[in-house]
């Protein structure tokens, strides 16, 4: 997908300056962090999760659940228009890739095996998101 398809447009050099090497690997090169290593896997505070690359609101804490897979899991995006789903046939698998619809950052994958009413599991890399706590 071309960067022209997204509102936030930056050069490769600009992304490399903004993101850490791990964030760049996951968000721009469609990498994956090792399971169980991400800071938001077992994080269940009230608030919202935003794109690390452009600050777009992606998920609310009330949609987060422990899938036991080693990555943060959500059953629905905060706003469906903020997430884009792409067909992914890499690594000899057929999956649905999830990207930020504002900047194109790779977030993770969507699986139809969630335990909630939606039946969905958005399996998201911790390094691709940032948490904003709910204001009291």
VENTALIN-V730008 format. One record per residue. N is the residue number from 0. BURIAL is 1 if it has 24 or more other ideal C-beta (glycine too) atoms within 12 Angstrom, else 0. D_LAST is the distance of its C-alpha to the last C-alpha in Angstrom with 2 decimals. Layout:
[[N BURIAL D_LAST] [N BURIAL D_LAST]]
This chain:
[[0 0 39.68] [1 0 40.10] [2 0 37.35] [3 0 38.58] [4 0 36.87] [5 0 33.37] [6 0 31.54] [7 1 30.79] [8 0 34.18] [9 1 34.93] [10 0 38.03] [11 0 38.36] [12 0 38.48] [13 0 35.23] [14 1 33.47] [15 0 35.09] [16 0 33.89] [17 0 30.26] [18 1 29.95] [19 0 30.82] [20 0 34.05] [21 0 32.32] [22 1 29.91] [23 1 32.99] [24 0 34.97] [25 1 32.48] [26 1 31.21] [27 1 34.50] [28 0 37.14] [29 1 35.66] [30 0 35.54] [31 1 33.70] [32 1 32.05] [33 0 33.56] [34 0 32.01] [35 0 29.81] [36 0 29.29] [37 1 26.12] [38 0 22.84] [39 1 20.95] [40 1 23.57] [41 0 22.01] [42 1 18.38] [43 0 16.17] [44 0 12.50] [45 0 10.10] [46 1 10.30] [47 1 13.45] [48 1 16.81] [49 1 18.71] [50 1 22.38] [51 1 23.27] [52 1 26.10] [53 1 24.70] [54 0 20.89] [55 1 21.39] [56 1 18.71] [57 1 20.59] [58 1 18.77] [59 1 15.61] [60 1 14.75] [61 0 15.82] [62 1 19.26] [63 1 19.72] [64 1 22.23] [65 0 24.57] [66 1 27.90] [67 0 29.60] [68 1 31.03] [69 0 29.54] [70 1 27.34] [71 1 23.87] [72 1 24.54] [73 1 22.96] [74 1 24.58] [75 1 23.79] [76 1 22.58] [77 1 19.57] [78 0 22.27] [79 0 25.87] [80 0 27.17] [81 1 25.20] [82 1 27.26] [83 1 31.02] [84 1 33.23] [85 1 36.58] [86 0 39.54] [87 1 39.99] [88 0 43.33] [89 0 43.09] [90 0 44.10] [91 0 46.36] [92 0 43.46] [93 0 42.28] [94 1 38.53] [95 1 35.93] [96 1 34.28] [97 1 30.73] [98 1 30.11] [99 1 27.58] [100 1 29.10] [101 1 28.15] [102 1 29.82] [103 1 31.72] [104 1 30.11] [105 1 31.21] [106 1 28.29] [107 1 30.24] [108 1 31.97] [109 1 31.54] [110 1 33.37] [111 0 34.12] [112 0 33.67] [113 1 30.06] [114 0 29.61] [115 0 27.27] [116 0 28.41] [117 0 28.52] [118 0 30.94] [119 1 29.65] [120 1 28.56] [121 1 27.28] [122 1 28.21] [123 1 26.48] [124 1 27.22] [125 1 24.35] [126 1 25.89] [127 1 25.64] [128 1 21.83] [129 1 18.86] [130 1 15.34] [131 0 12.19] [132 0 9.07] [133 0 6.37] [134 0 3.80] [135 0 0.00]]
